[in-house]
Amino acid sequence: MFSSPFIVPVIALCIPIVAIIAKTLRRWQELEIRRAEADVDLRRRFRAFDEAERRIADIERYVTSPEFELNRRFRSLADNKGN
């Protein structure tokens, strides 16, 4: 099929070149995986902060609402009535 005397040395030289390229591609994939993991971790942290911030906002909204004062007065009346 191939009768050239150079085909065997050329193929022999291609093997390490392909190995070097494959190793580089694997490193890039590993770096991409690490970056994606860091991105997911960062998003998870911010989501936790967002959840805490939402809860604090809900509590602030309730404490400053007229219903809070009304409920407080009802509780005070119930406590005084029970004693």
FIPA-737174 format. One record per atom (N, C-alpha, C): x, y negated, z negated; residue in one letter; residue number from 1; atom name. Coordinates in Angstrom, 3 decimals. Atoms other than C-alpha are relative to their C-alpha. Last residue first. Example, Ala and Ser with C-alpha at 12.3 -4.5 7.8 and 13.67 -1.06 7.14 Angstrom:
<rs>
u  v  w  papa  tiza  ronu
-0.820  1.190  0.060  S  2  N
13.670  1.060  -7.140  S  2  CA
-0.770  -1.090  -0.730  S  2  C
0.890  1.190  0.000  A  1  N
12.300  4.500  -7.800  A  1  CA
0.900  -1.200  0.000  A  1  C
</rs>
This chain:
<rs>
u  v  w  papa  tiza  ronu
-0.568  0.143  1.356  N  83  N
-53.347  -36.109  -84.703  N  83  CA
-1.039  -0.310  -0.974  N  83  C
-0.337  -1.330  0.548  G  82  N
-54.956  -34.762  -81.513  G  82  CA
0.500  -0.096  -1.426  G  82  C
1.249  -0.683  0.300  K  81  N
-56.631  -38.104  -80.728  K  81  CA
0.261  1.356  -0.656  K  81  C
0.580  0.646  1.165  N  80  N
-53.333  -39.965  -80.994  N  80  CA
-1.299  0.688  -0.417  N  80  C
-0.846  -0.287  1.153  D  79  N
-51.642  -37.524  -78.630  D  79  CA
-0.589  -0.599  -1.277  D  79  C
0.188  -1.408  0.338  A  78  N
-54.538  -37.683  -76.182  A  78  CA
0.835  0.389  -1.214  A  78  C
1.328  -0.164  0.598  L  77  N
-54.509  -41.498  -76.240  L  77  CA
-0.246  1.442  -0.433  L  77  C
-0.069  0.655  1.301  S  76  N
-50.748  -41.582  -75.629  S  76  CA
-1.329  0.134  -0.734  S  76  C
-0.747  -0.893  0.882  R  75  N
-51.088  -39.063  -72.821  R  75  CA
0.076  -0.571  -1.410  R  75  C
0.864  -1.151  0.289  F  74  N
-53.817  -41.188  -71.238  F  74  CA
0.695  0.976  -0.942  F  74  C
1.011  0.437  0.970  R  73  N
-51.604  -44.286  -71.568  R  73  CA
-0.949  1.134  -0.367  R  73  C
-0.681  0.209  1.276  R  72  N
-48.692  -42.532  -69.900  R  72  CA
-1.000  -0.428  -1.076  R  72  C
-0.224  -1.324  0.591  N  71  N
-50.924  -41.276  -67.122  N  71  CA
0.673  -0.108  -1.364  N  71  C
1.314  -0.526  0.370  L  70  N
-52.066  -44.851  -66.449  L  70  CA
0.137  1.370  -0.659  L  70  C
0.406  0.721  1.214  E  69  N
-48.473  -46.153  -66.506  E  69  CA
-1.353  0.509  -0.501  E  69  C
-0.902  -0.403  1.080  F  68  N
-47.412  -43.484  -64.044  F  68  CA
-0.412  -0.660  -1.310  F  68  C
0.467  -1.280  0.558  E  67  N
-50.481  -44.031  -61.860  E  67  CA
0.876  0.447  -1.164  E  67  C
0.999  0.261  1.046  P  66  N
-49.539  -47.708  -61.393  P  66  CA
-0.503  1.300  -0.648  P  66  C
1.383  0.069  -0.483  S  65  N
-46.399  -46.615  -59.495  S  65  CA
-0.962  -0.303  -1.160  S  65  C
0.394  1.392  -0.227  T  64  N
-42.872  -47.532  -60.563  T  64  CA
-1.448  -0.133  0.469  T  64  C
-0.185  0.767  1.238  V  63  N
-42.175  -44.150  -62.145  V  63  CA
-0.451  -1.447  0.181  V  63  C
1.009  -0.386  0.981  Y  62  N
-43.678  -42.273  -59.177  Y  62  CA
0.091  -0.881  -1.247  Y  62  C
1.302  0.420  -0.499  R  61  N
-41.654  -44.149  -56.538  R  61  CA
-1.100  0.323  -1.025  R  61  C
0.086  1.459  0.131  E  60  N
-38.482  -43.786  -58.560  E  60  CA
-1.370  -0.506  0.438  E  60  C
0.131  0.303  1.424  I  59  N
-39.107  -40.049  -58.907  I  59  CA
-0.125  -1.503  -0.223  I  59  C
1.342  -0.410  0.435  D  58  N
-39.744  -39.667  -55.170  D  58  CA
-0.232  -0.343  -1.472  D  58  C
0.939  0.987  -0.545  A  57  N
-36.622  -41.713  -54.350  A  57  CA
-1.433  0.339  -0.404  A  57  C
-0.137  1.209  0.824  I  56  N
-34.573  -39.514  -56.681  I  56  CA
-0.971  -1.072  0.479  I  56  C
0.620  -0.259  1.308  R  55  N
-35.914  -36.411  -54.951  R  55  CA
0.063  -1.224  -0.900  R  55  C
1.453  -0.024  -0.201  R  54  N
-35.106  -37.804  -51.496  R  54  CA
-0.719  0.225  -1.327  R  54  C
0.433  1.382  -0.203  E  53  N
-31.572  -38.717  -52.593  E  53  CA
-1.517  -0.082  0.182  E  53  C
-0.059  0.673  1.308  A  52  N
-31.050  -35.230  -53.976  A  52  CA
-0.485  -1.441  0.120  A  52  C
1.064  -0.577  0.832  E  51  N
-32.244  -33.690  -50.692  E  51  CA
-0.027  -0.680  -1.362  E  51  C
1.275  0.532  -0.497  D  50  N
-30.067  -36.040  -48.636  D  50  CA
-1.162  0.504  -0.843  D  50  C
0.095  1.388  0.441  F  49  N
-27.051  -35.183  -50.790  F  49  CA
-1.323  -0.620  0.439  F  49  C
0.220  -0.046  1.452  A  48  N
-27.700  -31.470  -50.262  A  48  CA
-0.113  -1.416  -0.560  A  48  C
1.395  -0.395  0.185  R  47  N
-28.079  -32.061  -46.509  R  47  CA
-0.328  0.061  -1.484  R  47  C
0.829  1.177  -0.211  F  46  N
-24.797  -33.985  -46.550  F  46  CA
-1.479  0.324  -0.175  F  46  C
-0.208  0.939  1.116  R  45  N
-23.030  -31.023  -48.117  R  45  CA
-0.887  -1.229  0.155  R  45  C
0.656  -0.585  1.177  R  44  N
-24.555  -28.543  -45.646  R  44  CA
0.127  -0.947  -1.196  R  44  C
1.449  0.205  -0.149  R  43  N
-23.589  -30.786  -42.723  R  43  CA
-0.758  0.532  -1.206  R  43  C
0.263  1.424  0.182  L  42  N
-19.996  -30.880  -43.958  L  42  CA
-1.485  -0.306  0.118  L  42  C
-0.166  0.300  1.428  D  41  N
-19.887  -27.111  -44.337  D  41  CA
-0.311  -1.463  -0.294  D  41  C
1.148  -0.582  0.702  V  40  N
-21.324  -26.618  -40.841  V  40  CA
0.074  -0.306  -1.488  V  40  C
1.166  0.809  -0.358  D  39  N
-18.760  -29.009  -39.362  D  39  CA
-1.244  0.499  -0.726  D  39  C
-0.128  1.255  0.754  A  38  N
-15.927  -27.287  -41.224  A  38  CA
-1.206  -0.899  0.264  A  38  C
0.263  -0.315  1.411  E  37  N
-17.114  -23.934  -39.875  E  37  CA
0.079  -1.261  -0.861  E  37  C
1.438  -0.224  0.134  A  36  N
-17.307  -25.366  -36.338  A  36  CA
-0.369  0.321  -1.448  A  36  C
0.660  1.298  -0.113  R  35  N
-13.794  -26.788  -36.633  R  35  CA
-1.500  0.150  -0.163  R  35  C
-0.256  0.754  1.244  R  34  N
-12.486  -23.461  -37.922  R  34  CA
-0.702  -1.356  0.024  R  34  C
0.802  -0.639  1.058  I  33  N
-14.184  -21.607  -35.037  I  33  CA
0.191  -0.746  -1.318  I  33  C
1.394  0.376  -0.238  E  32  N
-12.746  -24.055  -32.491  E  32  CA
-0.910  0.589  -1.075  E  32  C
0.141  1.400  0.393  L  31  N
-9.285  -23.625  -33.980  L  31  CA
-1.433  -0.479  0.181  L  31  C
-0.067  0.053  1.461  E  30  N
-9.641  -19.856  -33.764  E  30  CA
-0.153  -1.430  -0.509  E  30  C
1.274  -0.512  0.508  Q  29  N
-10.779  -20.123  -30.133  Q  29  CA
-0.028  -0.048  -1.529  Q  29  C
1.013  1.030  -0.248  W  28  N
-7.817  -22.348  -29.315  W  28  CA
-1.355  0.436  -0.523  W  28  C
-0.233  1.087  0.966  R  27  N
-5.491  -19.859  -30.964  R  27  CA
-1.035  -1.100  0.170  R  27  C
0.477  -0.456  1.310  R  26  N
-7.042  -17.020  -28.967  R  26  CA
0.190  -1.063  -1.068  R  26  C
1.463  0.051  -0.025  L  25  N
-6.566  -18.971  -25.741  L  25  CA
-0.589  0.455  -1.331  L  25  C
0.384  1.408  0.092  T  24  N
-2.910  -19.510  -26.590  T  24  CA
-1.514  -0.155  -0.012  T  24  C
-0.254  0.401  1.384  K  23  N
-2.431  -15.788  -27.240  K  23  CA
-0.403  -1.459  -0.217  K  23  C
1.051  -0.592  0.842  A  22  N
-4.105  -14.925  -23.933  A  22  CA
0.178  -0.417  -1.458  A  22  C
1.250  0.720  -0.269  I  21  N
-1.840  -17.367  -22.055  I  21  CA
-1.128  0.531  -0.888  I  21  C
-0.148  1.342  0.581  I  20  N
1.262  -15.918  -23.687  I  20  CA
-1.281  -0.803  0.188  I  20  C
0.054  -0.140  1.462  A  19  N
0.136  -12.356  -22.919  A  19  CA
0.105  -1.364  -0.676  A  19  C
1.406  -0.229  0.355  V  18  N
-0.626  -13.275  -19.291  V  18  CA
-0.138  0.127  -1.513  V  18  C
0.696  1.261  -0.252  I  17  N
2.867  -14.712  -18.925  I  17  CA
-1.466  0.122  -0.384  I  17  C
-0.202  0.913  1.123  P  16  N
4.349  -11.664  -20.605  P  16  CA
-0.700  -1.341  0.185  P  16  C
0.517  -0.559  1.254  I  15  N
2.645  -9.334  -18.076  I  15  CA
0.272  -0.938  -1.177  I  15  C
1.368  0.488  0.260  C  14  N
3.261  -11.512  -15.018  C  14  CA
-0.535  0.469  -1.349  C  14  C
-0.082  1.357  0.542  L  13  N
7.032  -10.940  -15.097  L  13  CA
-1.389  -0.567  -0.318  L  13  C
-0.653  -0.084  1.310  A  12  N
6.615  -7.169  -14.710  A  12  CA
0.114  -1.389  -0.636  A  12  C
1.010  -0.509  0.944  I  11  N
4.122  -7.748  -11.887  I  11  CA
0.594  0.077  -1.402  I  11  C
0.996  1.062  0.145  V  10  N
6.694  -9.897  -10.075  V  10  CA
-1.081  0.424  -0.992  V  10  C
-0.506  1.047  0.894  P  9  N
9.444  -7.361  -10.754  P  9  CA
-1.003  -1.136  -0.203  P  9  C
-0.166  -0.528  1.355  V  8  N
7.295  -4.512  -9.304  V  8  CA
0.591  -1.070  -0.926  V  8  C
1.307  -0.100  0.665  I  7  N
6.139  -6.462  -6.234  I  7  CA
0.140  0.478  -1.450  I  7  C
0.160  1.036  1.027  F  6  N
9.605  -7.596  -5.170  F  6  CA
-1.290  0.142  -0.818  F  6  C
-0.795  -0.362  1.178  P  5  N
10.599  -4.421  -3.277  P  5  CA
-0.171  -1.011  -1.144  P  5  C
-1.005  1.001  0.312  S  4  N
7.723  -5.004  -0.850  S  4  CA
0.788  0.406  -1.249  S  4  C
-1.327  -0.558  -0.248  S  3  N
5.974  -1.852  0.320  S  3  CA
1.111  -0.990  -0.323  S  3  C
-0.937  1.115  0.048  F  2  N
2.589  -2.601  -1.129  F  2  CA
1.402  0.585  0.169  F  2  C
0.832  1.180  0.000  M  1  N
0.000  0.000  0.000  M  1  CA
0.879  -1.247  0.000  M  1  C
</rs>
